[in-house]
Structure formats: C-alpha cells, structure tokens
Amino acid sequence: MGQVRNAGQGLTVCSGEVRAQHQDSDEEKVVALMQATIATVAG
C-alpha cells in the first residue's frame, strides 16, 4: 500500500509499506517500508 504524503510543484513525498499475512491466520506484519522524495524536472 502506498500514498503520496505531499505533492508540490517541485517535490513530491511518497511512502509505502509491504505487509505479509501468515498463512495459518489473519495476522498481518509489516515487512518493508519505503520513503521517497521525487523531484519534478521540466523538460
């Protein structure tokens, strides 16, 4: 699951996470996190 945290004219900040579900139950666990800053370049 991912989402844009802040979208501006020059920079966009995004975050995301990967969750794993145990095969014998409905228990979920976060196994990876992502944080990204993306620069907008005119061209």
C-alpha positions in Angstrom: 0.0 0.0 0.0 1.4 3.4 -0.9 0.4 7.0 -0.8 1.5 10.5 -1.7 2.2 12.4 1.5 2.8 15.8 0.0 2.6 16.9 -3.7 4.1 20.2 -4.6 5.2 21.9 -7.8 8.9 20.9 -7.4 8.9 18.0 -4.9 6.6 15.0 -4.2 7.0 12.9 -1.0 5.7 9.4 -1.1 5.6 6.5 1.4 4.6 2.8 1.1 4.7 -0.4 3.0 4.6 -4.1 2.3 2.6 -6.4 4.5 2.7 -10.2 4.8 -0.1 -12.3 6.0 0.6 -15.5 8.0 -0.7 -18.5 6.0 -2.4 -20.1 9.1 -4.1 -16.9 10.5 -5.3 -13.4 9.5 -2.3 -11.8 11.3 -0.5 -9.2 9.2 3.0 -7.9 9.7 4.8 -5.0 8.1 7.9 -6.5 6.3 9.2 -3.4 4.3 8.8 0.4 4.4 9.6 2.9 1.7 10.0 6.7 1.8 10.7 8.6 -1.4 11.3 12.2 -2.4 10.7 12.8 -6.1 11.9 16.0 -7.9 9.9 17.3 -10.8 12.1 18.3 -13.7 10.7 20.4 -16.6 11.8 19.2 -20.0 
